Amino acid sequence: MLKAFWQVVGLPPKSAQFSAAHRWRFALPPDPLAESCLFESEMKVGACGDWCAGPRVEGAFLSGMSAASRVLGLLKPSELPKVVKGKFGTPFDPEQPE
């Protein structure tokens, strides 16, 4: 995984000075929600986490992406941030058609 990391960031590999694994013992909620996140558009508040959209870090990530999508959906195209193309993705310009 470290080899892939260094390839993605485009920097020369360096040795890790410290490495540890941490297990999250509560990563398997007994009854996760079927929804990917909770979001109240009128109040502009949301909640996300590994207790939505499935357990583990993948569920938390997907839940966070879902909540972010809901927030971005509230913005007008002129309010959306423009992302400059870089090593980590393609540009997004809300004023340009896909």
JOZI-V252702 format. One record per run of one state. SS is the DSSP state (H for helix, E for strand, L for the rest). FROM is the first residue (numbers start at 1). LEN is the number of residues. Records with the same first field share a line. If there is no record, write none. Layout:
SS->FROM-LEN + FROM-LEN
This chain:
L->1-1 + 10-23 + 34-4 + 41-4 + 48-4 + 53-3 + 75-2 + 80-3 + 84-2 + 87-2 + 90-2 + 93-6
H->2-8 + 56-19 + 77-3
E->33-1 + 38-3 + 45-3 + 52-1 + 83-1 + 86-1 + 89-1 + 92-1
